[in-house]
Amino acid sequence: MDRSLSLELVRVTEAAALASSRWMGRGKKNEADDAATKAMRDVFDTVPMKGTVVIGEGEMDEAPMLYIGEKLGNGYGPRVDVAVDPLEGTNIVASGGWNALAVVAVADHGSLLHAPDMYMEKIAVGPEAVGQIDIDASVEDNLKAVAKAKNKDVEDVVATVLNRPRHAELIQRLRDAGARIKLINDGDVAAAINTAFDHTGVDILFGIGGAPEGVLAAVALKCLGGEIQGRLVPQNDQEVERCKRMGLDVGKVLRMEDLVSGDDAIFAATGVTDGELLRGVQYKGSYGLTHSVVMRAKSGTVRFIEGRHSLKKKPNLVMK
């Protein structure tokens, strides 16, 4: 993949963030998702690549989506797999909460796991704790391993977990072990990425979230030198059958090379609402301000990009 593709993908996430941010706090998550999806599609049409969506959002809750198998790009350039979440955190935007992102990841064709839109158990850490976690180990052992790797006490380790009834036992075990906990209502892609940045204060992610989000997080952590492990958690016989049709072993532990293989991948995200890592979209008169991150696995480069967008010259967020 050409390095110039990195900036092109930022244009995609910026457009989605600007479009969806207009719906912040208005209680309409599907409208926000639809705005992000349409903006993302429009800009993808200008990107020099031959992309195929292998992970799209929306199937589980019938929200607007970039569907699996959809072709993206202008038909020229590298052939790539595309994983997208036009709006990671639709409920976050609807309620005006923290850490909503517009997200896209690409990798060489055949490199991304075709993860079904179902649940996945996950554990993720940043570079300092790579090789020290094990999804099959106990919560307590993983906490101790991360604490040792980061030269801190278990009582100083911060674990982030989706605040869901299914995690009641997990949360209690974390509390009993003495760890600090950051409960989040949505947005576990951002939570996984945060484990790789010291200033976010997050050391480890635990719990069950979406499988597509697991692959997106894996691309980001591959770029950052972190690690995520996952295991599919089908909820019914139909989902088990779907895994079988896709050639996926339900009981298998999915490691980094299973989720994103090869040596190159690009991840880009733009903040829609404020978060620990990225600021949300702000409007200043006739301009929109964005804050994005883009990273590439092959080079290990991570760039934070601030954008100022003229809403008069580019009212539809696309400049062809």
Secondary structure as UniProt FT lines:
FT   TURN            3..4
FT   HELIX           5..21
FT   TURN            22..25
FT   HELIX           29..44
FT   TURN            45..46
FT   STRAND          50..55
FT   TURN            59..62
FT   TURN            68..69
FT   STRAND          71..72
FT   STRAND          79..88
FT   HELIX           90..95
FT   STRAND          101..108
FT   TURN            109..110
FT   STRAND          119..125
FT   HELIX           127..129
FT   TURN            130..132
FT   TURN            135..136
FT   HELIX           139..149
FT   TURN            150..151
FT   HELIX           154..156
FT   STRAND          158..162
FT   HELIX           165..167
FT   HELIX           168..177
FT   STRAND          180..184
FT   HELIX           188..194
FT   TURN            195..196
FT   HELIX           198..200
FT   STRAND          204..210
FT   HELIX           211..224
FT   STRAND          227..233
FT   HELIX           237..245
FT   TURN            246..247
FT   TURN            250..251
FT   HELIX           256..259
FT   STRAND          265..271
FT   STRAND          282..284
FT   TURN            285..286
FT   STRAND          287..296
FT   TURN            297..299
FT   STRAND          302..310
FT   TURN            311..313
FT   TURN            315..316
//
